[in-house]
Amino acid sequence: MSAERKTPDASPAAEERERAEDVTVRDAVSAPDAEGRPRRATRRFPLFTRDTARPEGGGRAAPGDAPAPARQWPILAVLLTVGLGLLLTALDLFRLGTLLIGVALVAGSLLRWLVPDVGMLAVRSRFTDIVTYGGLGLVIVLLALMVQPNPILVIPFLKDTLHFTVSG
């Protein structure tokens, strides 16, 4: 502590605060405690989240002076398409509605891959979002194509597998 910073009426708490200000903190989780030791030295992940970082690509999809819906157009496009798919499903167009839901998720995966800033469509890392949106969308599309009666997609070994497991 330098001499010019020290005052005659400085309390021990004030001196402790000055010492803490001199410490460089690299991240919130390993910030030092009152004794100067890192809070967490050996664990890879903390038990409770104290701070979260914005996911890569989580910035605004449009300039800050644009209206709020325009700044979040990627998530709005996916949500509106899913909403339309749910509406079609409720109106007894099951195959078309579920197909639209799956296509919306695949489109969300493509947006996450191709567009640098997708706003609230970015939930986790880019890779995790692409795999999650794309995988779920692909499964929903395949199930929509296989729905009975009159399936568009027929996978022969699935019927044999079902017959084998049920009659086993």
Backbone torsions as a table, in degrees:
resi	resn	phi	psi	omega
1	MET	NA	134.1	-176.6
2	SER	-80.2	158.0	-176.3
3	ALA	-68.7	-35.6	-177.7
4	GLU	-71.1	-20.9	178.8
5	ARG	-82.1	-22.7	-175.5
6	LYS	-81.1	131.0	176.9
7	THR	-115.6	155.0	-176.9
8	PRO	-63.3	-30.5	-177.2
9	ASP	-99.8	21.6	-179.0
10	ALA	-69.7	128.0	179.3
11	SER	-84.9	163.1	177.1
12	PRO	-60.6	-32.7	178.7
13	ALA	-66.6	-39.0	178.8
14	ALA	-66.5	-39.7	177.2
15	GLU	-64.1	-39.4	178.8
16	GLU	-63.5	-41.0	178.1
17	ARG	-63.3	-40.7	178.4
18	GLU	-63.4	-40.8	177.8
19	ARG	-64.3	-39.1	-179.6
20	ALA	-68.1	-30.2	178.5
21	GLU	-68.6	-25.0	-179.5
22	ASP	-78.8	-11.3	-177.2
23	VAL	-83.2	132.3	176.3
24	THR	-89.0	123.8	-179.2
25	VAL	-101.5	123.2	-179.6
26	ARG	-84.5	-39.4	176.3
27	ASP	-150.3	161.5	-173.5
28	ALA	-67.4	-29.7	-174.6
29	VAL	-73.7	-37.0	-177.5
30	SER	-98.7	16.7	177.5
31	ALA	-61.0	143.3	-176.2
32	PRO	-71.8	152.1	175.6
33	ASP	-84.6	-166.4	-175.7
34	ALA	-63.4	-29.0	-179.7
35	GLU	-87.1	-2.7	179.1
36	GLY	92.3	1.5	178.6
37	ARG	-86.4	146.5	174.9
38	PRO	-61.9	142.6	-179.8
39	ARG	-62.8	-35.8	-175.7
40	ARG	-135.7	122.1	-177.3
41	ALA	-112.4	-33.2	-170.7
42	THR	-111.1	-26.0	-175.9
43	ARG	-80.9	140.7	-179.0
44	ARG	-73.5	-43.6	-178.6
45	PHE	-123.9	141.5	178.8
46	PRO	-72.9	158.0	179.7
47	LEU	-67.5	-41.9	178.8
48	PHE	-120.9	142.1	179.5
49	THR	-75.3	125.3	178.0
50	ARG	-102.2	-26.2	-177.1
51	ASP	-153.5	143.7	177.3
52	THR	-126.3	146.4	177.4
53	ALA	-99.9	150.4	175.8
54	ARG	-65.1	135.2	179.1
55	PRO	-64.6	153.8	178.5
56	GLU	-57.5	126.8	-178.4
57	GLY	86.6	7.9	-177.2
58	GLY	-83.7	7.2	178.7
59	GLY	-73.6	174.5	-179.7
60	ARG	-61.1	142.9	179.0
61	ALA	-85.8	-7.4	177.1
62	ALA	-142.0	164.6	-179.3
63	PRO	-57.5	156.8	-177.3
64	GLY	-62.6	-24.9	-179.8
65	ASP	-84.7	-4.1	176.7
66	ALA	-74.1	154.2	177.6
67	PRO	-62.8	156.2	-174.5
68	ALA	-53.3	-45.2	179.8
69	PRO	-61.5	-35.2	-179.9
70	ALA	-69.5	-30.5	179.4
71	ARG	-71.1	-23.1	-176.8
72	GLN	-117.7	33.5	-175.3
73	TRP	-60.2	-33.7	-179.1
74	PRO	-63.3	-47.7	-178.9
75	ILE	-69.2	-34.8	178.4
76	LEU	-65.7	-38.9	178.5
77	ALA	-62.9	-44.7	179.9
78	VAL	-66.0	-46.3	-177.8
79	LEU	-65.5	-40.2	178.5
80	LEU	-66.1	-37.9	177.8
81	THR	-67.7	-41.6	176.0
82	VAL	-63.2	-42.0	178.0
83	GLY	-60.6	-40.9	176.8
84	LEU	-64.6	-39.9	176.7
85	GLY	-62.6	-41.0	177.5
86	LEU	-65.6	-38.4	177.5
87	LEU	-63.3	-44.9	177.9
88	LEU	-62.8	-38.4	177.5
89	THR	-64.2	-41.4	178.6
90	ALA	-67.3	-27.7	178.9
91	LEU	-88.0	20.7	174.2
92	ASP	71.5	25.7	171.1
93	LEU	-111.2	65.5	-170.0
94	PHE	-58.7	-51.6	-175.9
95	ARG	-61.4	-46.7	-178.8
96	LEU	-65.0	-42.3	-179.6
97	GLY	-64.2	-47.4	-179.8
98	THR	-69.3	-33.4	175.4
99	LEU	-62.6	-41.5	178.8
100	LEU	-65.9	-37.3	176.9
101	ILE	-63.0	-46.3	179.0
102	GLY	-63.3	-41.5	178.9
103	VAL	-64.8	-36.7	178.0
104	ALA	-62.7	-41.4	178.8
105	LEU	-68.3	-39.4	176.2
106	VAL	-64.2	-39.7	177.1
107	ALA	-64.2	-37.6	175.5
108	GLY	-62.3	-38.7	176.6
109	SER	-63.6	-43.3	178.7
110	LEU	-66.3	-40.1	176.7
111	LEU	-61.3	-42.9	-179.4
112	ARG	-63.1	-31.8	-179.3
113	TRP	-79.3	-41.4	-169.8
114	LEU	-94.0	-32.7	-175.6
115	VAL	-92.6	128.3	-175.6
116	PRO	-65.7	-41.7	179.6
117	ASP	-122.4	114.1	-175.6
118	VAL	-114.5	11.3	176.9
119	GLY	63.0	-131.3	-174.5
120	MET	-75.9	-3.0	172.6
121	LEU	-69.2	-24.2	176.7
122	ALA	-80.6	115.3	-178.9
123	VAL	-109.3	-50.9	178.9
124	ARG	-120.6	-148.6	177.3
125	SER	-69.5	160.8	-178.8
126	ARG	-58.1	-45.8	-179.2
127	PHE	-60.1	-46.9	-179.0
128	THR	-62.8	-42.8	179.0
129	ASP	-63.4	-44.3	-179.2
130	ILE	-62.7	-45.8	-179.0
131	VAL	-66.3	-41.7	-178.3
132	THR	-67.7	-53.4	-180.0
133	TYR	-61.2	-47.2	-177.5
134	GLY	-66.1	-43.4	-179.4
135	GLY	-64.7	-48.1	178.9
136	LEU	-64.3	-41.4	178.4
137	GLY	-62.4	-43.0	179.5
138	LEU	-64.1	-42.6	178.8
139	VAL	-63.5	-42.5	-180.0
140	ILE	-65.4	-40.9	177.8
141	VAL	-62.5	-45.5	179.9
142	LEU	-62.8	-42.9	178.1
143	LEU	-65.4	-36.4	178.0
144	ALA	-65.4	-34.7	179.6
145	LEU	-75.9	-21.6	-178.1
146	MET	-98.6	0.2	-174.5
147	VAL	-65.4	143.9	-180.0
148	GLN	-89.0	155.9	-5.6
149	PRO	-82.5	166.5	179.0
150	ASN	54.9	64.1	179.9
151	PRO	-65.3	144.1	176.1
152	ILE	-80.5	-35.8	179.6
153	LEU	-113.0	123.5	178.4
154	VAL	-118.4	123.5	176.3
155	ILE	-111.2	107.5	-170.5
156	PRO	-59.7	-39.6	-174.6
157	PHE	-70.0	-18.5	178.4
158	LEU	-67.7	-39.7	178.6
159	LYS	-65.2	-42.9	178.1
160	ASP	-64.7	-39.6	179.3
161	THR	-65.0	-43.6	178.2
162	LEU	-63.1	-44.9	179.0
163	HIS	-61.2	-41.1	-179.4
164	PHE	-66.5	-41.6	-176.9
165	THR	-74.9	-32.1	-177.3
166	VAL	-80.9	-43.8	-175.3
167	SER	-87.0	-13.8	-176.1
168	GLY	-24.5	NA	NA
